[in-house]
Structure formats: structure tokens, C-alpha cells
Amino acid sequence: MLNEQTVDIDSNGISRITHSHDVFSKWSAVSKIEMINEYIFIFFNKSTGTIIPKRIFNSPNEVTQFYNAIANYFEAYSK
């Protein structure tokens, strides 16, 4: 099910906030990240993840900056 959410990232992990819950996951809990077509996907396992549409960013540069940030955190903390 797709629900509107707020996603915050920092070096500690990723927070996902919806109208009904607030979930924090360390980067070590992320299994994979991908950028495909118009979306950025952050997977926690085969059936759970966060989908971030690129259209929420103000520019293609912001998309790239965000993706590079999560890729760097993922790479550094998933080992």
C-alpha cells in the first residue's frame, strides 16, 4: 500500500513518518537501493521498502544529490 510519508536521512539511518507511525531504520537494515525510471527505491527486504518519486524534488540535480547521499550512507554503513 502506498501512503504519503516524510523521509528523513542522516548518517544514523532513515526515518519514515506517516500519519499513523514513525519508523527509524539504521543503514545496516537497508538491503538495497535503486534508482529506476522516475523513482528511488530503498529496500529493507524483498517485500518492504520506501518508494520516493523523483517528481518531489525541485530539480534533477536535487535527485542526484539525494541519491548520492543515500548511496554513500548505504555503502558506508551496510558493511
C-alpha positions as CSV (number, residue, x, y, z in Angstrom):
1,M,0.0,0.0,0.0
2,L,1.3,3.4,-0.9
3,N,0.9,6.1,1.7
4,E,2.1,9.7,1.8
5,Q,5.2,9.9,4.0
6,T,8.1,12.1,5.1
7,V,11.5,10.6,4.6
8,D,14.5,12.0,6.5
9,I,18.0,10.7,6.1
10,D,21.2,11.3,8.0
11,S,24.4,9.3,8.9
12,N,22.5,7.3,11.5
13,G,19.8,6.0,9.3
14,I,16.4,6.7,7.6
15,S,13.2,7.9,9.2
16,R,9.9,7.3,7.6
17,I,6.9,9.2,9.0
18,T,3.3,8.7,8.0
19,H,0.0,9.8,9.5
20,S,-0.1,6.6,11.6
21,H,3.6,5.8,12.5
22,D,7.2,6.8,12.7
23,V,9.8,4.2,11.8
24,F,13.6,4.6,12.1
25,S,16.0,2.1,10.5
26,K,19.7,2.1,10.6
27,W,21.5,1.9,7.3
28,S,22.6,-1.6,8.1
29,A,18.9,-2.6,7.8
30,V,18.8,-1.4,4.2
31,S,19.3,-4.3,1.8
32,K,19.4,-2.4,-1.5
33,I,18.9,1.0,-3.1
34,E,18.0,1.6,-6.7
35,M,17.0,4.5,-9.0
36,I,14.8,3.2,-11.8
37,N,12.9,5.5,-14.2
38,E,11.0,8.0,-12.1
39,Y,11.6,6.5,-8.7
40,I,14.2,5.9,-6.0
41,F,13.7,2.7,-4.1
42,I,15.1,1.9,-0.7
43,F,14.6,-1.8,0.2
44,F,14.6,-3.2,3.7
45,N,13.9,-6.8,2.5
46,K,12.2,-8.4,-0.6
47,S,8.7,-7.1,0.4
48,T,9.3,-3.9,2.3
49,G,10.7,-0.7,1.2
50,T,10.2,3.0,0.6
51,I,9.4,4.5,-2.9
52,I,10.4,8.1,-3.5
53,P,9.1,9.7,-6.7
54,K,11.7,11.9,-8.4
55,R,8.9,14.5,-9.0
56,I,9.1,15.6,-5.4
57,F,12.5,17.2,-5.9
58,N,12.9,20.7,-7.4
59,S,15.5,19.7,-10.0
60,P,17.4,16.7,-11.5
61,N,20.4,17.9,-9.5
62,E,18.5,17.5,-6.2
63,V,17.5,14.0,-7.2
64,T,21.2,13.2,-7.9
65,Q,22.3,14.7,-4.6
66,F,19.7,12.8,-2.6
67,Y,20.5,9.5,-4.3
68,N,24.3,10.0,-3.9
69,A,23.8,10.8,-0.2
70,I,21.7,7.6,0.4
71,A,24.2,5.6,-1.7
72,N,27.1,6.8,0.3
73,Y,25.4,6.1,3.7
74,F,24.3,2.7,2.5
75,E,27.7,1.8,1.3
76,A,29.4,3.1,4.5
77,Y,27.1,1.5,7.0
78,S,25.9,-1.7,5.3
79,K,29.2,-3.5,5.8
